[in-house]
């Protein structure tokens, strides 16, 4: 088992949202990351999604400068030595495309799955989304998937 995990946007958002349903679980992941015990793989499209979703969260929380805060979050993640932003190779794009064709998931979810397959590590999501529940058995046969929700 690898000490690396491909992470979806929802995990990052749960970490920054102290009132999030799975904040504690996400905090555990990030504690391991910050201690150097875990490496996180973030596909590039996930960074873009982290930016716009965190802007929306910061706006909902009525925090000052939500766009600036979100940009700082992305730069902080990108700068951590235990965070690897996956390249934008054709192989990754093709693998993500296969997941999209086979399972009809959100494209960023497909990138997380593709990155996890290519790096032979687990893919970590916040919870099973509706699209994932439809194909749960096939997805779990095809990929190593774990969910924050399962560690409550």
Secondary structure as the mmCIF struct_conf table of DSSP 4:
data_model
#
loop_
_struct_conf.conf_type_id
_struct_conf.id
_struct_conf.beg_label_comp_id
_struct_conf.beg_label_asym_id
_struct_conf.beg_label_seq_id
_struct_conf.end_label_comp_id
_struct_conf.end_label_asym_id
_struct_conf.end_label_seq_id
BEND BEND1 UNK A 3 UNK A 3
STRN STRN1 UNK A 4 UNK A 7
HELX_RH_AL_P HELX_RH_AL_P1 UNK A 9 UNK A 16
TURN_TY1_P TURN_TY1_P1 UNK A 18 UNK A 19
TURN_TY1_P TURN_TY1_P2 UNK A 21 UNK A 22
HELX_RH_AL_P HELX_RH_AL_P2 UNK A 23 UNK A 34
TURN_TY1_P TURN_TY1_P3 UNK A 35 UNK A 36
BEND BEND2 UNK A 37 UNK A 37
STRN STRN2 UNK A 39 UNK A 43
HELX_RH_AL_P HELX_RH_AL_P3 UNK A 44 UNK A 60
TURN_TY1_P TURN_TY1_P4 UNK A 61 UNK A 62
BEND BEND3 UNK A 64 UNK A 64
HELX_RH_AL_P HELX_RH_AL_P4 UNK A 66 UNK A 79
TURN_TY1_P TURN_TY1_P5 UNK A 81 UNK A 82
STRN STRN3 UNK A 83 UNK A 86
HELX_LH_PP_P HELX_LH_PP_P1 UNK A 87 UNK A 87
HELX_RH_AL_P HELX_RH_AL_P5 UNK A 90 UNK A 103
HELX_RH_AL_P HELX_RH_AL_P6 UNK A 107 UNK A 119
TURN_TY1_P TURN_TY1_P6 UNK A 120 UNK A 120
STRN STRN4 UNK A 122 UNK A 125
BEND BEND4 UNK A 126 UNK A 127
HELX_RH_AL_P HELX_RH_AL_P7 UNK A 130 UNK A 134
TURN_TY1_P TURN_TY1_P7 UNK A 135 UNK A 135
HELX_RH_AL_P HELX_RH_AL_P8 UNK A 136 UNK A 142
BEND BEND5 UNK A 143 UNK A 143
STRN STRN5 UNK A 145 UNK A 147
HELX_RH_3T_P HELX_RH_3T_P1 UNK A 148 UNK A 151
#
